[in-house]
Amino acid sequence: MNRESMVDQLHRGICTVVFEKKDGSMREMHCTLHPDRLPERQQLTEVSPTPPNPDTVRVFDTDLQEWRSFRVDSVNKFSTPQLLI
């Protein structure tokens, strides 16, 4: 799956992403870019101070309630079990 497809699915609901971290360990993360699931003050319309990196995806981790990111080339599994739209 490419970056654009991942971002599209993240806007639709909560996705499960399994990826390899920089230290070599694996991580499973439940995350989203759906506006109804983002913190009120940090909606997607806010301007980011730095341009987006095409190799990473910045997401909101729904378990930790924090912003995280992952490298597209490190993704082992990407699924969307909970569609919100």
DSSP file (Angstrom, degrees, kcal/mol; ACC not computed):
  #  RESIDUE AA STRUCTURE BP1 BP2  ACC     N-H-->O    O-->H-N    N-H-->O    O-->H-N    TCO  KAPPA ALPHA  PHI   PSI    X-CA   Y-CA   Z-CA
    1    1 A M              0   0    0      0, 0.0     2,-0.1     0, 0.0    74,-0.1   0.000 360.0 360.0 360.0 137.1    0.0    0.0    0.0
    2    2 A N     >  -     0   0    0      1,-0.1     4,-2.1    71,-0.0     5,-0.2  -0.381 360.0-100.7 -89.8 171.9    1.4    3.4   -0.9
    3    3 A R  H  > S+     0   0    0      1,-0.2     4,-2.7     2,-0.2     5,-0.2   0.891 119.6  53.3 -58.9 -44.6    1.4    6.6    1.3
    4    4 A E  H  > S+     0   0    0      1,-0.2     4,-2.3     2,-0.2    -1,-0.2   0.897 109.3  48.7 -61.6 -41.1   -1.6    8.2   -0.4
    5    5 A S  H  > S+     0   0    0      2,-0.2     4,-2.3     1,-0.2    -1,-0.2   0.902 111.7  49.8 -65.0 -41.1   -3.8    5.1    0.2
    6    6 A M  H  X S+     0   0    0     -4,-2.1     4,-2.5     2,-0.2    -2,-0.2   0.942 111.6  47.6 -62.1 -47.9   -2.8    4.9    3.8
    7    7 A V  H  X S+     0   0    0     -4,-2.7     4,-1.6     1,-0.2    -2,-0.2   0.900 110.6  52.9 -62.0 -40.8   -3.6    8.6    4.4
    8    8 A D  H  X S+     0   0    0     -4,-2.3     4,-0.7    -5,-0.2     3,-0.3   0.934 111.8  45.0 -59.6 -46.8   -6.9    8.1    2.6
    9    9 A Q  H >X S+     0   0    0     -4,-2.3     4,-1.2     1,-0.2     3,-0.8   0.870 108.9  56.8 -65.9 -37.0   -7.8    5.2    4.9
   10   10 A L  H 3< S+     0   0    0     -4,-2.5    23,-2.8     1,-0.3    24,-0.6   0.817 103.6  54.2 -64.6 -30.4   -6.6    7.1    8.0
   11   11 A H  H 3< S+     0   0    0     -4,-1.6    -1,-0.3    -3,-0.3    -2,-0.2   0.721 107.6  52.4 -73.1 -20.9   -9.1    9.9    7.2
   12   12 A R  H << S-     0   0    0     -3,-0.8    72,-2.6    -4,-0.7    73,-0.9   0.725 122.5 -49.8 -88.5 -24.2  -11.9    7.3    7.1
   13   13 A G  E  < S-A   83   0A   0     -4,-1.2     2,-0.6    70,-0.3    20,-0.4  -0.960  78.8 -35.1 179.1-163.6  -11.4    5.7   10.4
   14   14 A I  E     -A   82   0A   0     68,-1.9    68,-1.3    -2,-0.3     2,-0.3  -0.766  56.5-165.6 -89.8 121.2   -9.1    4.0   13.0
   15   15 A C  E     - B   0  31A   0     16,-3.2    16,-2.6    -2,-0.6     2,-0.5  -0.734  17.4-134.2-106.6 153.6   -6.5    1.9   11.3
   16   16 A T  E     -AB  79  30A   0     63,-3.2    63,-2.5    -2,-0.3     2,-0.5  -0.947  24.8-173.0-106.7 124.0   -4.1   -0.7   12.7
   17   17 A V  E     -AB  78  29A   0     12,-2.9    12,-2.7    -2,-0.5     2,-0.5  -0.974  10.3-167.4-120.9 126.7   -0.6   -0.3   11.5
   18   18 A V  E     +AB  77  28A   0     59,-2.8    58,-3.2    -2,-0.5    59,-1.8  -0.968  26.8 156.8-111.2 122.1    2.2   -2.8   12.3
   19   19 A F  E     -AB  75  27A   0      8,-2.4     8,-2.5    -2,-0.5     2,-0.6  -0.938  44.6-105.6-144.5 163.0    5.6   -1.5   11.5
   20   20 A E  E     - B   0  26A   0     54,-1.9    51,-0.2    -2,-0.3     6,-0.2  -0.811  35.9-139.6 -93.4 125.1    9.3   -1.9   12.3
   21   21 A K    >   -     0   0    0      4,-3.4     3,-2.1    -2,-0.6    49,-0.0  -0.285  29.9 -99.8 -75.8 167.2   10.7    0.9   14.6
   22   22 A K  T 3  S+     0   0    0      1,-0.3    -1,-0.1     2,-0.1    -2,-0.0   0.803 123.7  58.1 -58.0 -30.2   14.1    2.4   14.0
   23   23 A D  T 3  S-     0   0    0      2,-0.1    -1,-0.3     1,-0.1     3,-0.1   0.460 121.2-106.9 -81.9   1.0   15.5    0.2   16.8
   24   24 A G  S <  S+     0   0    0     -3,-2.1    -2,-0.1     1,-0.3     2,-0.1   0.281  80.1 124.6  94.9 -10.6   14.4   -3.0   14.9
   25   25 A S        -     0   0    0     -5,-0.1    -4,-3.4     1,-0.1    -1,-0.3  -0.436  60.5-117.6 -80.5 159.0   11.5   -3.8   17.2
   26   26 A M  E     -B   20   0A   0     -6,-0.2     2,-0.4    -2,-0.1    -6,-0.2  -0.712  28.2-169.1 -96.2 147.1    7.9   -4.3   15.9
   27   27 A R  E     -B   19   0A   0     -8,-2.5    -8,-2.4    -2,-0.3     2,-0.5  -1.000  13.9-154.1-137.8 138.1    5.0   -2.0   17.0
   28   28 A E  E     -B   18   0A   0     -2,-0.4     2,-0.4   -10,-0.2   -10,-0.2  -0.951  22.4-177.5-107.6 129.5    1.3   -2.3   16.5
   29   29 A M  E     -B   17   0A   0    -12,-2.7   -12,-2.9    -2,-0.5     2,-0.6  -0.987  24.0-149.1-132.5 136.5   -0.5    1.1   16.6
   30   30 A H  E     +B   16   0A   0     -2,-0.4    32,-2.2   -14,-0.2    33,-0.7  -0.925  41.4 155.1-100.0 120.9   -4.2    2.0   16.3
   31   31 A C  E     -BC  15  61A   0    -16,-2.6   -16,-3.2    -2,-0.6     2,-0.3  -0.910  22.0-175.7-147.8 167.9   -4.3    5.4   14.7
   32   32 A T  E     - C   0  60A   0     28,-1.6    28,-2.2    -2,-0.3   -21,-0.2  -0.973  29.8-157.4-157.2 165.6   -6.4    7.9   12.7
   33   33 A L        +     0   0    0    -23,-2.8   -22,-0.2   -20,-0.4    11,-0.1   0.085  53.6 134.1-129.3  13.9   -6.6   11.2   10.9
   34   34 A H    >>  -     0   0    0    -24,-0.6     3,-2.0   -21,-0.3     4,-0.5  -0.512  58.9-134.9 -68.0 126.4  -10.4   11.3   11.1
   35   35 A P  G >4 S+     0   0    0      0, 0.0     3,-0.9     0, 0.0    -1,-0.1   0.806 102.1  58.6 -55.8 -33.2  -11.4   14.8   12.3
   36   36 A D  G 34 S+     0   0    0      1,-0.2     4,-0.1     7,-0.0    -2,-0.1   0.671 108.0  47.1 -71.1 -15.1  -13.9   13.5   14.8
   37   37 A R  G <4 S+     0   0    0     -3,-2.0    -1,-0.2     2,-0.1    -3,-0.1   0.434  93.3  94.8-104.7  -2.2  -11.1   11.6   16.6
   38   38 A L  S << S-     0   0    0     -3,-0.9     5,-0.1    -4,-0.5    -5,-0.1  -0.585  89.4 -90.8 -89.8 152.3   -8.5   14.3   16.8
   39   39 A P    >   -     0   0    0      0, 0.0     3,-1.7     0, 0.0    -1,-0.1  -0.347  40.3-118.8 -57.4 141.6   -7.9   16.6   19.7
   40   40 A E  G >  S+     0   0    0      1,-0.3     3,-0.7     2,-0.1    -2,-0.1   0.857 111.2  48.2 -54.7 -42.3  -10.1   19.7   19.3
   41   41 A R  G 3  S+     0   0    0      1,-0.2    -1,-0.3     5,-0.0    -3,-0.0   0.612 110.0  54.6 -76.3 -10.6   -7.2   22.1   19.2
   42   42 A Q  G <  S+     0   0    0     -3,-1.7    -1,-0.2     3,-0.0    -2,-0.1  -0.241  71.3 157.1-120.9  45.2   -5.2   20.1   16.7
   43   43 A Q    X   -     0   0    0     -3,-0.7     3,-1.8     1,-0.1    -3,-0.0  -0.234  57.7-104.2 -65.0 161.2   -7.6   19.6   13.8
   44   44 A L  T 3  S+     0   0    0      1,-0.3    -1,-0.1   -11,-0.1   -10,-0.0   0.643 113.2  74.1 -64.5 -15.4   -6.1   18.9   10.4
   45   45 A T  T 3  S+     0   0    0      2,-0.1    -1,-0.3     0, 0.0     2,-0.1   0.649  72.3 105.6 -75.4 -12.7   -6.7   22.4    9.2
   46   46 A E  S <  S-     0   0    0     -3,-1.8     2,-0.4     1,-0.1    -4,-0.0  -0.389  78.8-115.0 -67.0 145.0   -3.8   23.7   11.4
   47   47 A V        -     0   0    0     -2,-0.1    -1,-0.1     2,-0.0    -2,-0.1  -0.681  24.3-132.7 -84.2 129.7   -0.7   24.7    9.5
   48   48 A S        -     0   0    0     -2,-0.4    -1,-0.0     1,-0.1     0, 0.0  -0.618   8.6-135.6 -80.2 139.6    2.3   22.5   10.2
   49   49 A P  S    S+     0   0    0      0, 0.0    -1,-0.1     0, 0.0    -2,-0.0   0.729  90.3  42.8 -69.1 -20.6    5.5   24.5   10.9
   50   50 A T  S    S-     0   0    0      3,-0.0     3,-0.1     0, 0.0    -2,-0.1  -0.940  95.7-102.8-124.8 148.6    7.5   22.1    8.7
   51   51 A P        -     0   0    0      0, 0.0     2,-0.0     0, 0.0     0, 0.0  -0.356  49.8 -94.6 -66.1 149.2    6.6   20.6    5.3
   52   52 A P        -     0   0    0      0, 0.0     5,-0.1     0, 0.0     3,-0.0  -0.333  32.2-123.3 -66.2 144.9    5.5   17.0    5.5
   53   53 A N    >   -     0   0    0      1,-0.1     3,-1.5    -3,-0.1     5,-0.1  -0.789  12.3-146.9 -86.3 122.6    8.1   14.3    4.9
   54   54 A P  T 3  S+     0   0    0      0, 0.0    -1,-0.1     0, 0.0   -51,-0.1   0.647  96.4  58.0 -67.3 -12.4    6.9   12.1    1.9
   55   55 A D  T 3  S+     0   0    0     17,-0.1    17,-2.5    16,-0.1    18,-0.5   0.543 106.5  51.2 -92.9  -8.6    8.6    9.0    3.6
   56   56 A T  E <   - D   0  71A   0     -3,-1.5     2,-0.4    15,-0.3    15,-0.2  -0.857  66.0-144.0-127.5 161.8    6.6    9.2    6.8
   57   57 A V  E     - D   0  70A   0     13,-2.3    13,-1.6    -2,-0.3     2,-0.5  -0.995  13.4-147.8-125.6 125.2    3.0    9.5    7.9
   58   58 A R  E     + D   0  69A   0     -2,-0.4     2,-0.3    11,-0.2    11,-0.3  -0.824  30.7 167.1 -93.8 126.5    2.0   11.6   11.0
   59   59 A V  E     - D   0  68A   0      9,-3.0     9,-2.9    -2,-0.5     2,-0.7  -0.859  40.6-109.0-136.5 165.9   -1.0   10.1   12.8
   60   60 A F  E     -CD  32  67A   0    -28,-2.2   -28,-1.6    -2,-0.3     2,-0.6  -0.905  30.7-138.9-100.3 116.9   -2.9   10.4   16.0
   61   61 A D  E  >> -CD  31  66A   0      5,-3.1     4,-1.7    -2,-0.7     5,-1.0  -0.649  10.7-160.4 -76.0 114.8   -2.4    7.3   18.2
   62   62 A T  T  45S+     0   0    0    -32,-2.2    -1,-0.2    -2,-0.6   -31,-0.1   0.706  87.0  49.7 -75.3 -19.2   -5.8    6.5   19.6
   63   63 A D  T  45S+     0   0    0    -33,-0.7    -1,-0.2     1,-0.1   -32,-0.1   0.911 121.6  30.9 -81.8 -46.3   -4.4    4.4   22.5
   64   64 A L  T  45S-     0   0    0      2,-0.2    -2,-0.2     0, 0.0    -1,-0.1   0.636  98.0-134.5 -85.4 -14.9   -1.8    6.8   23.7
   65   65 A Q  T  <5 +     0   0    0     -4,-1.7     2,-0.3     1,-0.2    -3,-0.2   0.903  68.2 110.7  58.2  43.4   -3.8    9.9   22.7
   66   66 A E  E   <S-D   61   0A   0     -5,-1.0    -5,-3.1    -7,-0.0     2,-0.3  -0.956  75.6 -98.9-142.0 158.4   -0.7   11.4   21.2
   67   67 A W  E     +D   60   0A   0     -2,-0.3     2,-0.3    -7,-0.2    -7,-0.2  -0.644  48.3 164.2 -79.0 135.7    0.7   12.3   17.8
   68   68 A R  E     -D   59   0A   0     -9,-2.9    -9,-3.0    -2,-0.3     2,-0.3  -0.835  19.9-148.5-138.4 174.3    3.1    9.7   16.4
   69   69 A S  E     -D   58   0A   0     -2,-0.3     2,-0.3   -11,-0.3   -11,-0.2  -0.979   5.1-164.2-145.9 160.9    4.6    8.9   13.0
   70   70 A F  E     -D   57   0A   0    -13,-1.6   -13,-2.3    -2,-0.3     2,-0.4  -0.983  28.4-109.8-142.2 153.5    5.8    5.9   11.1
   71   71 A R  E >   -D   56   0A   0     -2,-0.3     3,-1.6   -51,-0.2     4,-0.3  -0.698  21.9-138.3 -84.1 133.3    7.9    5.4    8.0
   72   72 A V  G >  S+     0   0    0    -17,-2.5     3,-1.3    -2,-0.4    -1,-0.1   0.878 102.7  55.0 -58.3 -40.6    5.9    4.1    5.0
   73   73 A D  G 3  S+     0   0    0    -18,-0.5    -1,-0.3     1,-0.2   -17,-0.1   0.553 102.0  59.1 -74.2  -5.3    8.7    1.6    4.0
   74   74 A S  G <  S+     0   0    0     -3,-1.6   -54,-1.9   -55,-0.0     2,-0.3   0.450  76.4 116.4 -99.2  -1.5    8.6    0.1    7.5
   75   75 A V  E <   +A   19   0A   0     -3,-1.3   -56,-0.3    -4,-0.3     3,-0.1  -0.533  32.2 172.8 -74.8 126.1    5.0   -1.0    7.4
   76   76 A N  E    S+     0   0A   0    -58,-3.2     2,-0.3     1,-0.4   -57,-0.2   0.725  72.2  13.1 -97.9 -31.5    4.4   -4.8    7.6
   77   77 A K  E     -A   18   0A   0    -59,-1.8   -59,-2.8     2,-0.0     2,-0.4  -0.994  58.5-177.6-149.4 139.1    0.6   -4.7    7.9
   78   78 A F  E     +A   17   0A   0     -2,-0.3     2,-0.3   -61,-0.2   -61,-0.2  -0.970  16.4 161.3-139.5 121.2   -2.0   -2.0    7.4
   79   79 A S  E     -A   16   0A   0    -63,-2.5   -63,-3.2    -2,-0.4    -2,-0.0  -0.967  32.2-147.4-141.0 157.7   -5.7   -2.6    8.1
   80   80 A T  E     +     0   0A   0     -2,-0.3     3,-0.2   -65,-0.3   -65,-0.2  -0.720  28.3 159.1-124.2  79.4   -8.8   -0.5    8.7
   81   81 A P  E     +     0   0A   0      0, 0.0     2,-0.6     0, 0.0    -1,-0.1   0.750  69.0  49.9 -74.7 -22.4  -11.1   -2.5   11.0
   82   82 A Q  E     -A   14   0A   0    -68,-1.3   -68,-1.9     2,-0.0     2,-0.4  -0.824  68.8-171.0-123.2  92.9  -13.1    0.4   12.3
   83   83 A L  E     -A   13   0A   0     -2,-0.6   -70,-0.3   -70,-0.2   -71,-0.0  -0.671   6.2-172.5 -82.7 134.9  -14.5    2.7    9.6
   84   84 A L              0   0    0    -72,-2.6   -71,-0.2    -2,-0.4    -1,-0.1   0.557 360.0 360.0-102.8 -11.8  -16.1    5.9   10.9
   85   85 A I              0   0    0    -73,-0.9    -1,-0.1     0, 0.0   -72,-0.1   0.386 360.0 360.0-110.7 360.0  -17.5    7.2    7.6
